[in-house]
Amino acid sequence: MTKIIKLFRHNDALMPNVLAWSYVLFTYIFGFMAILANDLWINAIGVIFLAHSMVIAAYFIHECAHESVFKQSRHNQILGEILLWITGNSYSDYKALKKKHVRHHMDRADIVSFDFREKLSEYPKTLKLLQTLEWFYIPALEIMMHALVIVLPFIKSNRKHLRSRVALVLALRITMFTLLASISLKVLVLYPIAYMIFLTVMRFMDVHQHTYDLYETLDQERGEEVKKYDGAFEIANTYSNLISERFAWLNLFVLNFSYHNVHHDQQMQPWYALPKLHDKLYKGNETRVLTFSKLLKSYHTYRVARIINADEPYTNVHHGKDFIGVDGVSFLTAH
């Protein structure tokens, strides 16, 4: 047991992580079993469980990227790669995801390889389709961003090393869903619904956590353009979007990812330590916390406008009409 504990970066990490991993594994397996069942009410439960297993798995990928789970990078990478399969993002390269997210923290900006906002303006029919789907709460833009992970290796020369990985994963997933469909065709409808719920939760947590500038510099070294952003800028443009401040346990539904200010302050602190750190550093600081009800209203009101929006730094976020939020900055899509 002592040897196992020593693998973790933090001495108290074994129990909370094992419990969380057990939850992910149970809900993932049960979720698939439930969506294959005959009864619709069991199907509905399965969709929710399956979606939530992917949410927690995704936030553990985020933990791995910060190396806050294990001491050694290779152990974090192994866990991250496994979890990419659970989240349906196994087409992605873990190292690329980690690089993108680390740059987000280093540069204090949203770093991408291309800005789809400018590109979409050149394709008005595509933009209109996305806007229509988003109006119906279908996370079309996120689906497009995840689809690009599959497509870009066959378009961009600097991604061609991922072609064999994408082809293999596609073959394996098509085989898996073909087998599942032979048991019940419901899986071809219910799994996409679970996946869209997963994407919606992930995006809801992303869109209001920063008012950062965006740069198309992911495929190059860190440039002079971001060196003007210091720690004071980071604090002033980072927000904690807590599900509940009074009932802290509710934030476990997103593995405490909502405690975003303390995460940026102390990036290698584990997920289970963030609530106490938040209380110590930010409790009562209303300028850094966004209320859940306001975020729901903003997410609803600007679900279409957000597609091509990017809020300016230092936006007065406590006036909901001014804070639209930003789409397409998920740490799960390295482009």
Solvent accessible surface area in square Angstrom, and as a share of the most:
residue,aa,sasa,rsa
1,M,151,0.67
2,T,87,0.50
3,K,173,0.73
4,I,84,0.42
5,I,51,0.26
6,K,126,0.54
7,L,77,0.38
8,F,5,0.02
9,R,71,0.26
10,H,41,0.18
11,N,127,0.65
12,D,94,0.49
13,A,1,0.01
14,L,35,0.17
15,M,126,0.56
16,P,29,0.18
17,N,3,0.02
18,V,61,0.35
19,L,111,0.55
20,A,13,0.10
21,W,60,0.21
22,S,58,0.38
23,Y,85,0.32
24,V,4,0.02
25,L,104,0.52
26,F,120,0.50
27,T,0,0.00
28,Y,38,0.15
29,I,88,0.45
30,F,64,0.27
31,G,0,0.00
32,F,22,0.09
33,M,127,0.57
34,A,4,0.03
35,I,0,0.00
36,L,32,0.16
37,A,28,0.22
38,N,138,0.71
39,D,69,0.36
40,L,140,0.70
41,W,167,0.59
42,I,45,0.23
43,N,3,0.02
44,A,57,0.44
45,I,66,0.33
46,G,0,0.00
47,V,9,0.05
48,I,99,0.50
49,F,66,0.28
50,L,0,0.00
51,A,3,0.03
52,H,34,0.15
53,S,0,0.00
54,M,0,0.00
55,V,1,0.01
56,I,6,0.03
57,A,0,0.00
58,A,0,0.00
59,Y,3,0.01
60,F,0,0.00
61,I,2,0.01
62,H,7,0.03
63,E,14,0.06
64,C,0,0.00
65,A,8,0.06
66,H,17,0.08
67,E,29,0.13
68,S,4,0.02
69,V,2,0.01
70,F,24,0.10
71,K,99,0.42
72,Q,88,0.39
73,S,59,0.38
74,R,144,0.53
75,H,34,0.15
76,N,1,0.00
77,Q,52,0.23
78,I,95,0.48
79,L,23,0.12
80,G,0,0.00
81,E,39,0.18
82,I,97,0.49
83,L,8,0.04
84,L,0,0.00
85,W,98,0.34
86,I,22,0.11
87,T,0,0.00
88,G,8,0.07
89,N,4,0.02
90,S,0,0.00
91,Y,27,0.10
92,S,3,0.02
93,D,30,0.16
94,Y,5,0.02
95,K,123,0.52
96,A,33,0.26
97,L,5,0.02
98,K,52,0.22
99,K,106,0.45
100,K,11,0.05
101,H,14,0.06
102,V,52,0.30
103,R,17,0.06
104,H,20,0.09
105,H,9,0.04
106,M,99,0.44
107,D,1,0.00
108,R,59,0.22
109,A,0,0.00
110,D,11,0.06
111,I,3,0.02
112,V,6,0.03
113,S,17,0.11
114,F,39,0.16
115,D,19,0.10
116,F,7,0.03
117,R,21,0.08
118,E,111,0.50
119,K,83,0.35
120,L,9,0.04
121,S,79,0.51
122,E,116,0.52
123,Y,132,0.50
124,P,92,0.58
125,K,179,0.76
126,T,56,0.33
127,L,26,0.13
128,K,132,0.56
129,L,106,0.53
130,L,11,0.06
131,Q,47,0.21
132,T,59,0.35
133,L,55,0.28
134,E,1,0.01
135,W,139,0.49
136,F,123,0.51
137,Y,113,0.43
138,I,57,0.29
139,P,2,0.01
140,A,6,0.05
141,L,0,0.00
142,E,7,0.03
143,I,71,0.36
144,M,46,0.20
145,M,4,0.02
146,H,21,0.10
147,A,43,0.34
148,L,36,0.18
149,V,19,0.11
150,I,43,0.22
151,V,65,0.37
152,L,13,0.07
153,P,1,0.01
154,F,105,0.44
155,I,118,0.60
156,K,52,0.22
157,S,87,0.56
158,N,75,0.39
159,R,28,0.10
160,K,119,0.51
161,H,125,0.56
162,L,21,0.10
163,R,92,0.34
164,S,86,0.55
165,R,60,0.22
166,V,0,0.00
167,A,53,0.41
168,L,107,0.53
169,V,4,0.03
170,L,60,0.30
171,A,54,0.42
172,L,86,0.43
173,R,27,0.10
174,I,111,0.56
175,T,74,0.43
176,M,69,0.31
177,F,30,0.13
178,T,84,0.49
179,L,113,0.56
180,L,28,0.14
181,A,16,0.12
182,S,90,0.58
183,I,120,0.61
184,S,20,0.13
185,L,129,0.64
186,K,62,0.26
187,V,0,0.00
188,L,92,0.46
189,V,91,0.52
190,L,28,0.14
191,Y,20,0.08
192,P,57,0.36
193,I,67,0.34
194,A,0,0.00
195,Y,35,0.13
196,M,54,0.24
197,I,60,0.30
198,F,0,0.00
199,L,3,0.02
200,T,42,0.24
201,V,47,0.27
202,M,6,0.03
203,R,13,0.05
204,F,21,0.09
205,M,3,0.01
206,D,18,0.09
207,V,0,0.00
208,H,0,0.00
209,Q,3,0.01
210,H,16,0.07
211,T,2,0.01
212,Y,11,0.04
213,D,41,0.21
214,L,39,0.20
215,Y,45,0.17
216,E,78,0.35
217,T,14,0.08
218,L,8,0.04
219,D,70,0.36
220,Q,104,0.46
221,E,151,0.68
222,R,80,0.29
223,G,17,0.16
224,E,133,0.59
225,E,59,0.26
226,V,0,0.00
227,K,113,0.48
228,K,139,0.59
229,Y,13,0.05
230,D,77,0.40
231,G,32,0.30
232,A,70,0.55
233,F,13,0.06
234,E,17,0.08
235,I,82,0.42
236,A,32,0.25
237,N,0,0.00
238,T,1,0.01
239,Y,7,0.03
240,S,0,0.00
241,N,2,0.01
242,L,5,0.02
243,I,40,0.20
244,S,18,0.12
245,E,76,0.34
246,R,205,0.75
247,F,97,0.41
248,A,42,0.33
249,W,148,0.52
250,L,45,0.22
251,N,0,0.00
252,L,83,0.41
253,F,101,0.42
254,V,5,0.03
255,L,9,0.04
256,N,1,0.01
257,F,14,0.06
258,S,0,0.00
259,Y,5,0.02
260,H,4,0.02
261,N,3,0.02
262,V,0,0.00
263,H,11,0.05
264,H,10,0.04
265,D,61,0.32
266,Q,65,0.29
267,Q,65,0.29
268,M,84,0.38
269,Q,55,0.25
270,P,6,0.04
271,W,18,0.06
272,Y,49,0.19
273,A,26,0.20
274,L,6,0.03
275,P,28,0.18
276,K,168,0.71
277,L,31,0.15
278,H,1,0.00
279,D,71,0.37
280,K,163,0.69
281,L,85,0.42
282,Y,18,0.07
283,K,129,0.55
284,G,66,0.64
285,N,57,0.29
286,E,138,0.62
287,T,76,0.44
288,R,26,0.09
289,V,16,0.09
290,L,2,0.01
291,T,75,0.44
292,F,73,0.30
293,S,80,0.52
294,K,62,0.26
295,L,3,0.02
296,L,90,0.45
297,K,147,0.62
298,S,7,0.05
299,Y,21,0.08
300,H,90,0.40
301,T,74,0.43
302,Y,38,0.15
303,R,28,0.10
304,V,41,0.24
305,A,51,0.39
306,R,2,0.01
307,I,0,0.00
308,I,83,0.42
309,N,26,0.13
310,A,52,0.40
311,D,19,0.10
312,E,126,0.56
313,P,28,0.17
314,Y,140,0.53
315,T,26,0.15
316,N,86,0.44
317,V,4,0.02
318,H,69,0.31
319,H,96,0.43
320,G,25,0.24
321,K,150,0.64
322,D,59,0.30
323,F,6,0.03
324,I,36,0.18
325,G,0,0.00
326,V,15,0.09
327,D,1,0.01
328,G,3,0.03
329,V,30,0.17
330,S,5,0.04
331,F,15,0.06
332,L,1,0.00
333,T,1,0.00
334,A,12,0.09
335,H,2,0.01
